[in-house]
Amino acid sequence: MKTLTLSLILIFSLSMLKAQDISGKWQGTIEFPGAQLNIVFNIEKTDEGYTSTLDSPDQGAYGIPVDKTTVNGNELNIEASALTLRFSGIFNGEQIEGTFSQAGLDIPLVLSRRDSDEISLIRSQEPIPPFPYHSEDIIFRNEGAGINLAGTLTFPSEGGKFPAVVLISGSGPQNRDEQVFGHKPFLVLSDYLTRNSIAVLRFDDRGFAHSEGNHSTATSEDFATDVESAVAYLKTRKEIDSKKIGLIGHSEGGLIAPMVAARNNEIAFIVLLAGPGISGLELLPLQSELIARASGISDNDIQKSLHINKQIFEMVSQSTDMEKLKTELTKFFKNMPPEDFPGGKLNDEMITMQVNQLATPWMRYFLNFNPAISLEKVKCPVLAANGEKDLQVPPKENLNTIEAALKRGGNKNVNIIEFPGLNHMFQECETGSPTEYSRIEQTFAPVALDKISNWIVEVSISQ
């Protein structure tokens, strides 16, 4: 999930371990302003010294490589240049007390030994096998891209010719469960739908987990071809009613689903969960402002950031040469007066990190793409839903635009719903801030699961 967009990515923050027998798992909690992030360092001693990896259970990320792990006496030092972070701590036998540094922040961090493989997160909705339905790991091919994609197909144990859906994840590389912030929303959603006689295909994003391809060079258009390949695969399965195959897209997936449906008349229906109705150039500043306000950022700093972001987004959207764009962005950040940037002057590592996140084909495509173009061409039934407290894809600005575009194109089977009290992840929440996501036990509000399932069943019966 990309930081500035739909499925918000927190920059990973790390730390590590000890001096004497420092091998093992070490867990700590980083206290960011307005947020917490649990991390686990996995330390291993080798003949050459120590190596480490990082886990971020709250974000569903495991085995993140670390560049350098050095132990000198009882002092531990960790460096991960790609994440622009460092950790320095003192090992006292039971704990490692030190400082975590990243993006200009120095945060105290205490690490403790852990015997278990993961931090215990209460996720009561996650289904536990054995399941009362068929669950099959499958591989399907995107012939145009020349890649194999890995996923899971679930369908009821009895009967046949079921309606089916393909789940489409939000922005950034994600696995088939759309695992993020310690939650697996697509696992919960697929389980609920399959128990209600709807087959579900969910798959790892290209270039991630068990799927082939290069995620970093792909755009929403490329991901749309992956979805089309998933639909083609479902048509080969005897268990699936080929005339009742629909799409469910979350966040950026809610942008991709109309792209596919607009050029494939055989798509029976689409469900847009917090899908954007406005372009990235409009959405990202709005998203940034809402999240900043929810985080208690001052109005003065918000206005500074919006002014800077506007210039940056315009540079990215107008660029046709990625290498030239990287040079221009680097120059822009280096020449930016410290007083014009709320966080102070950026160092070289921070600049490189920002440039690499911004200067991508995906970002340029997302900023320039107008979802209304696809929505106006969608003729199949559409359910578009948002949470009232969604700060990443605000409901008012996006649901209204989605509805208007669909009706402008002559679509008369449009169902728009705004769920009270739900956030971007469709959790019951207090503020809607992304900092709440990992702390909420609930993965997917039952009221939303029920609405999605019932709507699909009703549409399928009527077709």
Rosetta blueprint (number, residue, H / E / L):
1 M L
2 K L
3 T L
4 L L
5 T L
6 L L
7 S L
8 L L
9 I L
10 L L
11 I L
12 F L
13 S L
14 L L
15 S L
16 M L
17 L L
18 K L
19 A L
20 Q L
21 D L
22 I L
23 S L
24 G E
25 K E
26 W E
27 Q E
28 G E
29 T E
30 I E
31 E E
32 F E
33 P L
34 G L
35 A E
36 Q E
37 L E
38 N E
39 I E
40 V E
41 F E
42 N E
43 I E
44 E E
45 K E
46 T E
47 D L
48 E L
49 G E
50 Y E
51 T E
52 S E
53 T E
54 L E
55 D E
56 S E
57 P H
58 D H
59 Q H
60 G L
61 A E
62 Y E
63 G E
64 I E
65 P E
66 V L
67 D L
68 K E
69 T E
70 T E
71 V E
72 N E
73 G L
74 N L
75 E E
76 L E
77 N E
78 I E
79 E E
80 A E
81 S H
82 A H
83 L H
84 T L
85 L E
86 R E
87 F E
88 S E
89 G E
90 I E
91 F E
92 N L
93 G L
94 E L
95 Q E
96 I E
97 E E
98 G E
99 T E
100 F E
101 S E
102 Q E
103 A L
104 G L
105 L E
106 D E
107 I E
108 P E
109 L E
110 V E
111 L E
112 S E
113 R E
114 R E
115 D L
116 S L
117 D L
118 E L
119 I L
120 S L
121 L L
122 I L
123 R L
124 S L
125 Q L
126 E L
127 P L
128 I L
129 P L
130 P L
131 F L
132 P L
133 Y E
134 H E
135 S E
136 E E
137 D E
138 I E
139 I E
140 F E
141 R E
142 N E
143 E L
144 G L
145 A L
146 G L
147 I E
148 N E
149 L E
150 A E
151 G E
152 T E
153 L E
154 T E
155 F E
156 P E
157 S L
158 E L
159 G L
160 G L
161 K L
162 F E
163 P E
164 A E
165 V E
166 V E
167 L E
168 I E
169 S L
170 G L
171 S L
172 G L
173 P L
174 Q L
175 N L
176 R L
177 D L
178 E L
179 Q L
180 V E
181 F L
182 G L
183 H E
184 K L
185 P H
186 F H
187 L H
188 V H
189 L H
190 S H
191 D H
192 Y H
193 L H
194 T H
195 R H
196 N L
197 S L
198 I L
199 A E
200 V E
201 L E
202 R E
203 F E
204 D L
205 D L
206 R L
207 G L
208 F L
209 A L
210 H L
211 S L
212 E L
213 G L
214 N L
215 H L
216 S L
217 T L
218 A L
219 T L
220 S H
221 E H
222 D H
223 F H
224 A H
225 T H
226 D H
227 V H
228 E H
229 S H
230 A H
231 V H
232 A H
233 Y H
234 L H
235 K L
236 T L
237 R L
238 K L
239 E L
240 I E
241 D E
242 S E
243 K E
244 K E
245 I E
246 G E
247 L E
248 I E
249 G E
250 H E
251 S L
252 E L
253 G H
254 G H
255 L H
256 I H
257 A H
258 P H
259 M H
260 V H
261 A H
262 A H
263 R H
264 N L
265 N L
266 E L
267 I L
268 A L
269 F L
270 I E
271 V E
272 L E
273 L E
274 A L
275 G L
276 P L
277 G L
278 I L
279 S L
280 G H
281 L H
282 E H
283 L H
284 L H
285 P H
286 L H
287 Q H
288 S H
289 E H
290 L H
291 I H
292 A H
293 R H
294 A H
295 S L
296 G L
297 I L
298 S L
299 D H
300 N H
301 D H
302 I H
303 Q H
304 K H
305 S H
306 L H
307 H H
308 I H
309 N H
310 K H
311 Q H
312 I H
313 F H
314 E H
315 M H
316 V H
317 S H
318 Q H
319 S L
320 T L
321 D L
322 M H
323 E H
324 K H
325 L H
326 K H
327 T H
328 E H
329 L H
330 T H
331 K H
332 F H
333 F H
334 K H
335 N H
336 M L
337 P L
338 P H
339 E H
340 D H
341 F L
342 P L
343 G L
344 G L
345 K L
346 L L
347 N L
348 D H
349 E H
350 M H
351 I H
352 T H
353 M H
354 Q H
355 V H
356 N H
357 Q H
358 L H
359 A L
360 T L
361 P H
362 W H
363 M H
364 R H
365 Y H
366 F H
367 L H
368 N H
369 F L
370 N L
371 P H
372 A H
373 I H
374 S H
375 L H
376 E L
377 K L
378 V L
379 K L
380 C L
381 P L
382 V E
383 L E
384 A E
385 A E
386 N E
387 G E
388 E L
389 K L
390 D L
391 L L
392 Q L
393 V L
394 P L
395 P H
396 K H
397 E H
398 N H
399 L H
400 N H
401 T H
402 I H
403 E H
404 A H
405 A H
406 L H
407 K H
408 R H
409 G L
410 G L
411 N L
412 K L
413 N L
414 V E
415 N E
416 I E
417 I E
418 E E
419 F E
420 P L
421 G L
422 L E
423 N L
424 H L
425 M L
426 F L
427 Q L
428 E E
429 C L
430 E L
431 T L
432 G L
433 S L
434 P H
435 T H
436 E H
437 Y H
438 S H
439 R H
440 I L
441 E L
442 Q L
443 T L
444 F L
445 A L
446 P H
447 V H
448 A H
449 L H
450 D H
451 K H
452 I H
453 S H
454 N H
455 W H
456 I H
457 V H
458 E H
459 V H
460 S H
461 I H
462 S H
463 Q L
